Amino acid sequence: MAEVEVLAASNALRIRTITALALVPLVIAAVLGLPTPAFALVFAGVLMLAAVEWCTLAGLTRPIARILYPIAILSAMAVLWIWPRGQPWFFGLSALWWAAQAASLPRVREIPRIEGVQWSLLAVGFLVLVGPWAALIHLHRLPDAGPALVLFLLFLMWTADSMAYFVGRAWGGGRAKLAPVLSPGKTRVGVYGALVGAAACGLIFAWIRSESLTATLLILLVCGVSVVISIVGDLYESLLKRRRGLKDSSHLLPGHGGMLDRIDSLTAAAPVFALGITLIGVTT
């Protein structure tokens, strides 16, 4: 039985790796190669798929409603595209909402099953889905450094996620679980690994830009907080899935589950990162 479980885990990791290797070049090409209007449209399409999965997490089952909700999400993005000054306000509000989740999730001790539609969750979906869109579009359209900042955020997320996974597997073992009710596989050791990855990314970023010591420390702070909030995003989606008795948000991506399963960290981190980078003035 143990050999079967090891083989299954190995196959799952192989499928997950193949899917990631196929997607990463496409993502990098989109970030660096597309003008901001095209990038905004592509990312909106990704979030529309996530919006369909969000309907499942919110208990929205009627076909017409599952069509209208993603359209409502797209309409909110269109408003923010027409009114770009509203983008920082929106992703700033989203960042504050994620900060509130960071304070509330550690207090979760049990997860009751929920039936029916959670209307409040449909409203929250606008912060969770439109917030990161506004954040990345705001960054991407910045002169000169825009696409590079978006790509740096993605590399920050990938590095932190990989470090958390491998450090957690290597040294986590039976040590203190991060949030056993929400995600039994996550350990505090994994979080430390993610923060080390964040620090490495921040130092490289500051070195490339030849930043001062003060600016470097601020960049490290933004990277660290963004990574912590990315973990909160992962835990929050786990909470929603457990409320519905789901393992994955869908089966769209082999080895990764649904679109939300793949971007849950980014949806939380992007507003925080964009807000932090804007506040410390690293926009050129």
C-alpha positions in Angstrom: 0.0 0.0 0.0 2.8 2.4 0.9 4.5 1.7 -2.5 1.2 2.5 -4.3 0.9 5.8 -2.4 4.5 6.7 -3.3 3.9 5.9 -6.9 0.7 7.9 -7.0 2.4 10.9 -5.4 5.3 10.6 -7.9 2.9 10.5 -10.9 0.9 13.5 -9.5 4.1 15.5 -9.2 5.2 14.5 -12.7 1.9 15.6 -14.2 2.0 18.8 -12.1 5.5 19.6 -13.4 4.6 18.9 -17.0 1.6 21.2 -16.8 3.7 24.0 -15.1 6.5 23.7 -17.7 3.9 24.1 -20.5 2.2 27.1 -18.9 5.2 29.1 -17.7 6.6 30.0 -21.1 3.1 31.1 -22.2 2.7 33.3 -19.2 6.1 34.9 -19.6 5.5 35.6 -23.2 2.1 37.2 -22.4 3.6 39.4 -19.7 6.6 40.6 -21.8 5.3 40.4 -25.3 1.8 41.7 -25.1 0.8 45.4 -24.9 -1.2 46.2 -21.8 -4.6 46.1 -23.5 -4.0 42.6 -24.8 -2.5 41.5 -21.5 -5.5 42.9 -19.7 -7.8 40.9 -22.0 -5.9 37.7 -21.6 -5.8 38.0 -17.8 -9.5 38.8 -17.8 -10.1 35.6 -19.6 -8.1 33.6 -17.0 -10.2 35.3 -14.2 -13.4 34.6 -16.1 -12.6 30.8 -15.8 -11.8 31.4 -12.1 -15.2 33.2 -11.7 -17.0 30.1 -13.0 -15.2 28.0 -10.3 -16.0 30.7 -7.7 -19.7 30.1 -8.5 -19.2 26.5 -7.4 -17.5 27.6 -4.1 -20.4 30.0 -3.5 -23.0 27.3 -4.2 -24.3 29.0 -7.4 -25.6 26.1 -9.6 -28.1 27.5 -12.0 -26.6 27.7 -15.5 -27.8 31.2 -16.3 -26.4 32.5 -13.0 -23.0 30.8 -13.7 -22.9 32.7 -16.9 -24.1 36.1 -15.6 -21.7 36.1 -12.7 -18.5 36.0 -14.8 -20.0 38.6 -17.0 -20.5 40.8 -14.0 -16.9 40.3 -13.0 -15.8 41.2 -16.6 -18.0 44.3 -16.4 -16.2 45.5 -13.3 -12.9 45.0 -15.0 -14.2 47.0 -18.0 -15.2 49.9 -15.7 -11.7 50.0 -14.1 -10.1 49.9 -17.5 -12.2 52.9 -18.6 -11.5 54.6 -15.2 -7.8 53.7 -14.5 -7.6 56.0 -11.5 -10.0 53.6 -9.8 -7.6 50.7 -10.0 -5.3 51.6 -7.1 -8.4 52.2 -4.9 -9.8 48.9 -5.8 -6.7 46.8 -5.3 -6.0 48.8 -2.2 -9.4 47.7 -0.8 -8.7 44.2 -1.9 -5.4 44.3 0.0 -7.1 45.4 3.2 -9.6 42.6 2.8 -6.8 40.1 2.6 -5.1 41.6 5.6 -8.4 41.0 7.5 -8.4 37.3 6.4 -4.8 37.0 7.6 -6.1 38.0 11.1 -9.2 35.8 11.0 -8.1 32.5 9.4 -5.8 31.5 12.3 -8.8 31.5 14.6 -10.6 28.8 12.5 -11.1 25.7 14.6 -13.8 23.9 12.6 -15.2 24.0 9.1 -19.0 23.3 9.0 -20.4 22.1 5.6 -22.5 24.7 3.9 -25.4 24.1 1.5 -27.1 26.6 -0.8 -25.9 29.9 -2.1 -23.6 32.1 -0.1 -24.6 35.5 -1.5 -21.9 37.3 0.6 -19.3 35.2 -1.1 -20.4 36.3 -4.5 -19.8 39.9 -3.4 -16.4 38.9 -2.0 -15.6 37.4 -5.4 -15.2 40.9 -6.8 -12.4 41.7 -4.4 -10.8 38.3 -4.9 -11.0 38.3 -8.7 -11.1 41.9 -9.8 -8.6 43.0 -7.2 -5.6 41.1 -8.7 -6.7 42.1 -12.2 -6.6 45.8 -11.3 -3.3 45.3 -9.5 -1.5 43.6 -12.4 -2.9 46.0 -15.0 -1.9 49.0 -12.9 1.7 47.6 -12.7 1.8 46.4 -16.4 0.9 49.8 -17.8 3.6 51.6 -15.9 6.2 53.1 -18.2 9.4 51.1 -18.7 9.3 48.9 -15.6 5.7 47.7 -15.8 6.0 44.3 -17.4 9.2 43.6 -15.5 7.4 44.3 -12.2 4.6 41.9 -13.1 7.1 39.2 -14.1 9.0 39.8 -10.9 5.8 39.2 -8.9 5.2 36.0 -10.7 8.7 34.8 -10.1 8.3 35.8 -6.5 5.2 33.6 -6.2 6.8 30.6 -8.0 9.9 30.8 -5.9 8.0 31.1 -2.6 5.7 28.3 -3.6 8.5 26.0 -4.6 10.6 26.7 -1.5 7.6 26.1 0.7 6.9 22.8 -1.0 10.5 21.4 -1.0 11.5 22.8 2.4 8.3 21.6 4.0 8.8 18.1 2.6 12.4 17.9 3.5 12.2 19.4 7.1 8.6 19.8 7.9 7.8 16.2 8.8 5.7 16.0 11.9 6.6 19.5 13.1 4.1 22.2 13.9 1.3 22.5 11.3 0.5 25.9 10.0 -3.3 25.5 9.9 -4.2 21.8 10.4 -7.9 22.4 10.1 -7.6 24.3 6.8 -4.6 22.6 5.1 -3.0 19.7 7.0 -0.1 19.5 4.6 1.3 23.0 5.3 3.9 23.4 8.0 5.5 26.5 9.6 8.8 25.2 8.3 7.4 25.5 4.8 6.5 29.1 5.5 10.1 29.8 6.6 11.2 28.3 3.3 8.9 30.6 1.4 10.2 33.6 3.3 13.8 32.7 2.5 12.8 32.5 -1.2 11.1 35.9 -0.9 14.2 37.4 0.7 16.4 36.0 -2.1 14.1 37.4 -4.8 14.0 40.8 -3.0 17.7 41.0 -2.7 18.3 40.1 -6.4 15.6 42.7 -7.4 17.2 45.4 -5.3 20.7 44.5 -6.5 19.6 44.7 -10.2 18.1 48.1 -9.5 21.1 49.3 -7.5 18.8 50.4 -4.7 20.0 52.0 -1.4 19.9 50.1 1.9 16.7 51.7 2.9 15.0 50.9 -0.4 16.3 47.4 -0.2 14.8 46.9 3.2 11.5 48.2 2.0 11.5 45.9 -1.0 12.3 42.9 1.3 9.3 44.0 3.5 7.0 44.1 0.5 8.2 40.8 -0.8 7.8 39.1 2.6 4.4 40.5 3.3 3.2 39.6 -0.2 4.4 36.0 0.3 2.7 35.7 3.7 -0.6 37.0 2.1 -0.2 34.6 -0.8 -0.2 31.7 1.8 -3.4 33.3 3.3 -4.9 33.2 -0.2 -4.1 29.5 -0.5 -5.6 28.8 3.0 -8.7 30.8 2.2 -9.5 28.8 -0.9 -8.9 25.6 1.1 -11.5 26.9 3.6 -14.1 27.5 0.8 -13.4 24.1 -0.7 -13.8 22.3 2.6 -17.1 24.0 3.2 -18.3 22.4 0.0 -16.6 19.1 0.4 -14.4 19.7 -2.6 -10.7 18.7 -3.2 -10.2 21.0 -6.2 -12.1 24.0 -7.6 -12.4 22.1 -10.9 -10.4 19.6 -13.0 -9.3 22.2 -15.7 -5.5 21.9 -15.3 -4.0 18.4 -15.0 -2.1 18.0 -11.8 -3.2 21.4 -10.5 -7.0 21.1 -10.2 -8.8 24.3 -11.3 -7.8 27.7 -12.3 -8.4 29.0 -8.8 -6.2 26.3 -7.4 -3.4 27.6 -9.6 -3.8 31.3 -9.0 -5.1 31.4 -5.4 -1.8 32.7 -4.1 -1.5 35.3 -6.8 -5.1 36.6 -6.3 -4.2 37.5 -2.7 -0.6 38.6 -3.2 -1.0 40.8 -6.3 -3.1 43.6 -4.6 -0.7 43.6 -1.6 2.4 43.7 -3.8 1.0 46.4 -6.1 0.0 48.5 -3.1 3.4 48.1 -1.4 5.5 48.8 -4.5 3.4 51.9 -5.2 3.7 53.2 -1.6 7.5 52.8 -1.5 7.9 54.3 -5.0 9.5 51.4 -6.9 7.5 52.1 -10.1 10.2 53.2 -12.5 
